[in-house]
């Protein structure tokens, strides 16, 4: 598998790069890939189908200069920033039979993520549809975008995140997994007791991402930023 450890200057560019990599692979011009990235500044990112008005405290974001964006994958609205490692997988459905269906693909990918982090925290379990948790507290959220022959899997791992900031910018979601039990953001999430380097190394070893990607679809990324990710029409579509 190819490996790309690259963070672009803005959140919009990073989201656009992930979709550009998916489009390249599905057009037959790319291979399966593990990408690692992070954001130094906080940003709210809505899932493709999430509601801006219901999920985001827009006044707080505006007051603090926190950008609000929307990604191409599903899942819930999240706050990203320092202390949150982001990983993106571009996978061909042919890579494993489990990847052909949504439910089995989550089970397959999260199972591998759980195994590679188990030595850090032995009681990791899959929770809800697309989370990983320990002792009932979430530290990893995941989402997918699926094309004809490939999927994009977005994942987060919290390790040194300011948990108290989540409730300032995100409203309580209307739809919640049962295991959340109505807890507020800070009581529901946790940091995994590890480092960014340790997570990177385990992910790369688990997916055998040995070959570094030397070039990436820069033109397509710029186009997607210009026509989609930086536009109010996309961010406020729901």
TORNUTOR-568765 format. One record per residue (C-alpha): residue in one letter; x, y, z. Coordinates in steps of 0.1 Angstrom, whole numbers, plus 5000, padded with zeros to 4 digits. Last residue first. Example, Ala and Ser with C-alpha at 12.3 -4.5 7.8 and 13.67 -1.06 7.14 Angstrom:
residues 2
S513749895071 A512349555078 
This chain:
residues 238
X471952145047 X473952285018 X475652535041 X479252415035 X478652334999 X476852664989 X479252865012 X482052764988 X485652675000 X485052294998 X483252294964 X484352474932 X487652634944 X488652364969 X487752094944 X489652254916 X492752304938 X492651934948 X492251834911 X495352034902 X497451894931 X496751534925 X499551384946 X503251304940 X505851104959 X503650854975 X505750665001 X505850284997 X505650085029 X501950115039 X501749775054 X498249855067 X499049745102 X502549885101 X501550225089 X498750245114 X501050145143 X503750395133 X501350675129 X499650605163 X503050595181 X504150915164 X501051105174 X501551005210 X499750775235 X497050765263 X493950775240 X492151095247 X488551075257 X484951145246 X481551125262 X481951325293 X483351625274 X480751605247 X477751585270 X476351245280 X472951135267 X473550765271 X476450775246 X476150395242 X472850425223 X474550625195 X473250975192 X470951155166 X470051505176 X473651595182 X474451825212 X475652145197 X479252185186 X481552495191 X481752535228 X480952175236 X484152055218 X486452295236 X486552095269 X488051805252 X491251985243 X492951705224 X496051515233 X495451165219 X492251175199 X492150935169 X490251035138 X489150835108 X488050905072 X487550605049 X487450675012 X486050384992 X486950234958 X485250054928 X482150254920 X482550524947 X482050524984 X482550795010 X483050685045 X483050795081 X484950725114 X485150855149 X487950755173 X488350835210 X484850745223 X484250675260 X482550355271 X485550205289 X487550245257 X485850355225 X486150305187 X483350455167 X481550365134 X478250205140 X477950225177 X480950115197 X483849905185 X486049805215 X489349905231 X489949745264 X493649675260 X494750045256 X498250105241 X498849735232 X495349725216 X496150005191 X496949785161 X494149545169 X491549815173 X492449975139 X492249635123 X488849575137 X487749925128 X488649855091 X486849515089 X483749605110 X483349925091 X483649735058 X481149475069 X478549745076 X479149935043 X479349645019 X482049564994 X484849615018 X484349275035 X485649085004 X489149245009 X491349444985 X488849404956 X486749684971 X489749914965 X490750114995 X491650484999 X492350525036 X492450855054 X493950925088 X493551215111 X495451265144 X493751485169 X495951665195 X495751995177 X492552045158 X489251885147 X485751945160 X483251695146 X479951675128 X478551325123 X479051055097 X479151075059 X482051145037 X482551445014 X483551685041 X481952005052 X483652315067 X483352555096 X486352775104 X486952875140 X487653255142 X486853265179 X483753485177 X482653325144 X482852975159 X480953085190 X478253255169 X477952955146 X477252705173 X477152405149 X475052095147 X471452205142 X472052495119 X474752335098 X472752015094 X474751695086 X474551505053 X478151535041 X479551525076 X480251865091 X483751975100 X484452225127 X487952355127 X490552415154 X494052525144 X497052285142 X495252035118 X496551685112 X497351445084 X498151075077 X497250915044 X497050545038 X496650445001 X495350184977 X496450274942 X495850564918 X495050644882 X492250394876 X489550654876 X488450524911 X491950584924 X492150944911 X488651014924 X489550884959 X492851084959 X490951404949 X488451344977 X491251325002 X492951624988 X489751834990 X489451775027 X493051875032 X492652185010 X489552295030 X491352255063 X494152485051 X497952465047 X498252105034 X499151815057 X501051535042 X502151185054 X501250985023 X501750605022 X501150364993 X500050005000 
